[in-house]
Every structure is written in C-alpha cells, then in structure tokens.
Amino acid sequence: MFHSLSSSLARIRALIWPIYAHEHKKLVPMFVMLFLICINYTLLKNMKDALNVTASGAEVIPYIKLWVMFPSAVIATFAFTKLASHYSHEKVFYITISFFLGFYLLFIAVLYPLREHLHPYVMADYLEVTLPLGFKGIIALFRNWTFTCFYVFSELWSCMVLTVLFWGFANEVTKLEEAKRCYSFFNVASNFASIIAGIIPTACVYFVRANFTEARQDDASLTIQTVLVLICGVATMFTFRWLNVNVLNGPEFDEFHQTKLKMKKKKRLSIRESFALLSGSRYLICIAILVLGYNLGMNLLEVMWKNEMFLLYPSRSDFNSYIGKLTSINGMLAMMVTLFIPKLLDRFGWTRTALITPVVMCITGGLFFGLILYQQWLPVSLFTILGTTPLAVIVYLGAFQNTTCKAFKFCLFDTTKEMAFIPLDNDVKLKGKAAIDGVGSRLGKTGGSVAYQGLLMIFPTLTACAPYVATVFFFVICLWIYAVRALGVMFREKTGSALEPEDHDAENSQESSTLTASRDIHVDSPSPVPSSP
C-alpha cells in the first residue's frame, strides 16, 4: 500500500513539477527569465494594439506589418547575425535587451509626450483628401508614426528577445531527453506571466480612474505599464548574469563552453549564407512553413477580429482592458493544457501533438468566419433572447478563437517547434532559427498584410473582404498540416523514433538504444539527465 501511494505521489510530482533536484539551479533562473520576458511580451502586445487600433483603426495593422515590420525584421536579423559573429551569447543578450529598453524609455519620456508636435496631422489630412480610399491605412501609419515605431519594437521583442535569444539559449543548454520535461515547465512560466500581465491593464484602469482626471487616464496607464516593462527588462539581464556567473561555469557545463569556443574558431555563416542554408534544407523549410502557417493564419483572423472589437470598444483604456482580460484567460487555459504536454508527447508522439494546433485553429476559425459571413441569415430573435447583438457575439466568438489558439500555440506549437530544432548542429540551429523566427514569422504576417491591402483596394471595408480572407485562411491551414506530417517523418529519422510511439512494442524494446542515439545527436549539449530524481 505504501509503495502504491509512493508511486501515485511520484506520478503527481512528475506531472506538476517534472524537474529533478539537481536541475533547480539551472532551470529556476531560466524560469524567472522567461517569466519576466513574457510579462513584457504580453504588456507590449496589448499596448501596441490599443495605441494603434484606437488611433488609426484596424486597417492600419496590415500596412504596418508589410511596409515597416518586414524590413525591420530583416534589419534586426542582420544585426543579430553580425552580433552573434563577433560576441558571445551573453554579450549579445545584454546588447539586444538594452537596445529595446532604450527605445521604450525614449518613447515614454520624449516621443509620446511630444506626439502632438511630432505627428504630421496637417500633411496626413491633405493626403487623405487627395489619395484614393484604399490608401487610408498607409496614411494612418504615417500620421501616427511614433505609435508605429512602438508597434514595431513591441513586435520585435517577441521574435528577437523571446524567440531567438531566450529559446536559442535554452536549446543550447537543454538536451532532447530533458526537453520533453523541461519545455512544458517553461510553458508554465509563460502562461503564468500571461495571467499576471493580463490583470495589469485592468488594474491600471481602476487605479488611474481613481487618481487622475479623465483627460490624463490613458497617458497615465501607458506610462505605468511602460515603466513595468523597463523594470522587468533590467531584472531579466540581472538574472541572466547570475546564471552565467554561478551556474554555467560549473564542471558539468565544460562541454557547453568548449562548444562555444569551437564555434568561435569556425567561420560564421553570413546572413546570405544563412538564408541559403534555409532554402537548401527540406527540414528547415518545413519548420519555416509551420511558423509561416501559424503567423499567417492568426494574422488573417486577428485583423478581422480587432476591427470588430474596435467597433465594440472604441476607448483605448476599455480596448486594452478587454485584451488584458482575454490574455489572463488565455494564460489560465494554457496553464491547464501545459500539464498534459508530456503525456501528449508520450501518448501520441511529436507529429500528432504538433497537428493539434492547426486542427484547433481550423475549427475555431471556421466558426468565426462562418458567423461573419452568415450572420444576416440568423434570426434577430436569437440575439434578443441572448440579450446581445450580432457584433458582440462576433467579438466574443473571435475572443474564444484567439484565446484557444494562442493557448495551444504557447503550449503545443512552441514546444514541438523548439524540439524540432534540437537534433540540428549548433551552427545550423542558431542561424536557421534566427532566419525562421526573425524573418519567417514576419513573412507569415506580411503575407496576410499583402492579402488585406490588395482586398482593401477593391472592397471598402474589412467585413466585405471576409469571404476571400477565409479562402486564403483554409488554404494556409492545409499547407501547415502537410508540413507537420513531412517534418514528423524527418524528425523521427533524426531522433531514432524517440518521440514517435507509432509502434509501442518496438519502442519499448529499443528504449536504451533510442536514448543512446539521442545522446549521439546532442554531442554539444550538457551531460544526460539521470533516470530518477
């Protein structure tokens, strides 16, 4: 009986806290780093949308992503590649985060307070009268250019700091057999950060309404949240420094440091060679399609949803508060899903687990587009009974789609995508990841922006574009699913079927040889994890 109780407690511990005692010194600081980075990610994401949508309308988002975000992502990737070629990972980390924090400080101290003097309102009004209606979005981008810059730096925080810097570092110090446990643990940090960061805008609304006049409430709320971003950014650098000084200098990381020295001696790939490497690797192309598929699909859905949400919540504070509430819900939902990631990978394998996100997006996106396209055929009495309006139902359904897909994205999509990088060589992993996450995600969002801009030149509103947007959306989902299946085959070959239990009996009988194959692949990783705590 005692043995049975101990086994049950061990299973519960493995589910809730899948980390061994000797791993705490390394993984807890990484947990804190990811938590702080994700706090900033969520705050910046909500602020950039509230600033730009309430000032310019949702139509401006496709123009920002095409004409500003994409070239900015290319420049950022080029700069990261140059930095990585001349400095250690630690110095690149400090330089990159300091650059972002410097802009946020400049924005809140100079650009935003002086926006009335810096924004070219007179010229924008003239262009709006002179140019065709289809140029409304790009004129709005120009009119509120400081808000556009804030949008760009907020988006780049996601791909350069969260995706490239943190996950690139995590991939260097984590082995494949550790990743199945540790990456779900990291997702707890990101989900918990989403919950906390989602509460902050609502708390700010209550605070500023009690302490500031109505005319200053929006400005005060923005200032408070930006100061929090600066504090979290500085704390992230201090945590990373502690980790490098106190943990990564241990004897168990000698192989990691030797790998870095070897990489410094090797000739680094240029940015052109990095893209050549990407285009010449079917494995990396499939990962890129995954990233493109998610970002393009979400971009097509989010622009349509935010347009409807702006009609329902025209105030910036209300808009930001509503997004914050959804972010908290998303974090709680993702937290619950995270607990089952190791079991999903064990039970279904990498391929089937990676297929969950596109399937969920297909179903929820289909419901959202279906309501937009066929709302006029629904009886008015239905909305009367529900005590709401068609617009509110569309916004709430879009919120359900958005929170559900992002919960699965943070838990399943990110985990399976990052695991796909692990079998690659360090140089291929670093440069290929920078190209895919830095520019690949932007290509996905840029593709959606191109589609929207072309349609807005023909149709007067975003709602009128919905049938054609839905067609592109479902095509992208099909391509994404195909890429997952193809990548699953190659991933199984590289990892010796360690995470593809399609033949359970064969897998169980070959468990020891599989682990050996995994260790052979990860010659540049730290020492293997023991089989028991």
C-alpha positions, -999 to +999 in steps of 0.1 A: +000+000+000+028+023+009+046+015-024+014+022-043+009+056-025+046+065-032+041+056-069+010+078-071+027+107-055+057+103-078+034+104-108+017+135-095+051+152-089+062+143-124+031+158-138+032+191-118+069+195-113+088+174-138+122+188-127+149+168-109+165+183-078+200+188-094+184+208-122+169+235-100+200+257-100+199+260-138+162+258-146+147+280-119+166+311-130+156+303-166+120+300-154+124+335-139+139+349-171+112+335-192+085+348-168+099+384-170+104+383-208+068+371-212+055+398-188+070+423-212+058+405-243+022+405-231+022+441-219+038+453-251+015+433-273-016+447-256-003+483-256+007+483-292-027+471-303-046+496-281-024+525-293-027+519-330-062+504-334-079+532-313-058+559-330-059+546-366-083+517-369-076+481-375-069+488-412-035+502-403-022+469-390-016+452-424+002+483-436+025+484-406+033+447-409+041+450-446+058+483-450+075+487-416+076+453-397+090+432-425+120+454-434+126+460-396+127+422-390+152+418-419+174+445-404+171+430-369+180+396-381+210+410-400+221+429-368+217+398-347+238+377-371+266+403-370+265+405-332+265+367-329+295+365-352+316+389-331+303+385-295+294+357-271+258+348-265+259+366-231+270+399-246+245+396-275+218+391-249+228+423-230+232+444-261+199+434-276+178+439-245+195+472-237+186+485-272+149+476-267+147+491-233+164+523-245+137+528-271+109+522-246+125+548-223+128+573-252+092+566-262+076+572-228+099+601-219+101+620-252+081+607-282+047+601-265+046+634-245+055+654-277+033+634-301+011+664-309+042+682-322+058+652-339+028+638-357+022+654-392-015+658-388-018+686-415+000+667-442-019+635-433-052+653-437-042+666-471-031+632-483-064+616-470-084+641-492-061+637-522-054+600-524-079+572-530-098+555-501-075+524-504-046+545-491-063+552-457-042+526-439-008+538-450-018+574-444-027+565-408+006+547-404+024+580-414+001+602-393+008+584-361+044+574-368+056+573-331+028+547-324+040+528-355+075+527-341+062+514-308+043+487-326+075+476-344+097+475-313+069+456-294+067+430-322+104+426-324+106+420-287+086+388-293+108+374-321+142+387-312+142+385-273+117+358-265+121+335-295+157+340-307+176+350-275+158+330-248+148+299-267+181+299-286+199+299-252+175+272-239+182+250-269+220+253-263+218+241-227+190+215-230+191+180-243+164+162-262+155+139-233+154+169-210+133+190-234+103+166-231+101+175-194+116+210-192+099+227-220+065+221-205+079+235-173+090+266-192+055+270-206+042+273-171+063+304-167+050+319-199+014+311-191+017+324-155+032+356-170+002+359-193-022+357-164-004+383-143+003+407-173-033+403-184-045+416-150-022+447-151-041+468-177-074+463-158-057+472-125-042+503-142-077+513-154-091+512-119-060+530-105-059+559-130-097+564-128-093+569-090-063+591-092-063+610-125-086+632-145-103+617-174-081+635-199-049+621-183-061+585-177-049+569-209-015+586-207-010+576-170-020+540-178+005+538-207+033+553-185+028+528-157+028+498-180+059+511-198+078+516-165+069+480-156+084+469-189+117+487-181+119+471-146+113+436-160+139+441-187+166+451-162+156+423-139+160+398-168+195+410-175+205+406-138+190+371-137+209+361-169+241+375-155+237+355-123+230+323-143+262+328-163+284+336-133+270+310-108+257+281-129+272+279-164+308+279-150+303+246-133+322+215-144+290+199-159+290+227-185+326+223-197+313+207-229+290+236-234+318+261-231+341+241-253+314+240-279+312+278-278+350+280-282+349+257-312+321+277-327+341+309-323+370+293-342+348+283-370+339+308-398+304+320-391+278+320-418+269+354-433+233+364-434+231+355-471+246+321-463+221+316-435+192+320-460+210+298-484+212+272-457+175+276-450+165+272-487+187+242-491+174+222-462+140+205-465+139+201-427+143+238-421+118+246-448+092+225-431+099+243-398+096+276-416+062+266-431+050+258-395+060+293-384+046+309-416+013+289-412+007+300-377+015+336-381-003+340-414-034+322-401-035+342-369-028+375-388-058+369-411-081+361-381-068+388-358-071+418-381-107+409-388-114+403-351-098+435-339-118+455-364-150+442-349-136+447-314-128+484-321-164+489-331-175+475-297-148+491-276-137+524-292-120+537-260-082+529-256-085+520-219-115+498-225-099+482-255-066+475-236-085+463-205-106+438-226-075+425-243-058+421-209-087+401-196-085+378-226-048+374-220-054+363-184-080+338-196-055+326-223-028+321-197-051+301-174-063+279-203-027+274-214-016+266-179-041+237-178-031+224-212+006+226-202+001+199-176-007+174-203+021+182-227+045+154-215+016+129-216+005+140-251+041+136-264+044+102-247+010+090-259+007+105-294+043+114-304+057+145-319+037+145-352+002+141-337+009+165-309+021+191-335-011+186-355-033+197-327-027+234-331-036+237-368-067+215-363-079+237-335-073+268-355-092+254-385-123+246-364-124+278-344-115+300-374-142+283-394-168+292-367-156+328-366-157+333-404-190+314-406-207+338-382-193+369-400-204+356-434-239+342-424-250+365-396-277+380-418-294+346-421-296+342-383-329+352-367-329+385-349-350+369-321-320+347-313-299+377-303-328+392-285-331+361-263-294+361-256-297+398-247-268+408-270-261+420-306-245+403-336-214+425-332-210+414-296-214+377-305-188+380-333-163+397-309-169+371-282-165+342-307-134+359-320-121+361-285-128+324-280-109+316-312-080+339-302-075+327-267-079+290-276-054+291-305-029+311-285-032+287-256-024+258-278+003+279-296+022+287-263+018+251-250+019+228-280+031+247-311+061+264-294+071+232-276+070+210-307+086+236-329+115+242-304+120+204-301+124+202-339+155+224-337+173+203-311+187+175-333+204+201-356+240+211-353+247+242-332+256+265-360+227+254-382+204+256-352+214+292-343+214+307-378+185+287-391+165+296-360+173+333-364+162+332-400+130+313-393+119+331-362+132+365-370+121+367-407+099+337-412+073+348-387+074+383-404+068+367-438+037+350-424+023+382-411+034+401-442+016+376-464-016+384-445-009+421-448-005+418-486-038+399-489-056+426-469-041+455-487-050+440-521-085+434-510-089+468-494-080+484-527-111+467-541-135+464-512-144+494-490-144+476-456-127+446-439-160+429-434-166+429-472-132+411-476-142+383-453-151+356-479-118+359-497-098+361-464-115+328-453-104+311-485-068+321-480-070+310-444-082+275-451-055+270-478-028+280-453-041+256-427-039+227-452-003+236-462+006+238-425-008+203-418+011+189-448+044+204-435+038+189-400+034+154-414+065+158-436+086+172-407+074+144-384+090+118-407+123+136-408+123+143-370+117+106-364+147+098-385+170+122-367+159+112-332+157+075-337+119+075-332+123+086-295+092+107-296+071+089-322+054+059-304+037+046-335+050+012-327+049+010-289+062-025-286+092-018-308+098+015-290+098-002-255+121-029-266+146-004-281+144+023-254+180+021-244+193+023-280+170+052-286+184+072-257+219+064-269+210+077-304+196+108-288+229+114-269+249+109-300+229+136-317+235+160-289+272+160-287+272+197-280+247+195-250+253+191-213+256+157-196+225+135-198+198+136-171+196+107-146+166+084-150+153+093-115+153+124-092 
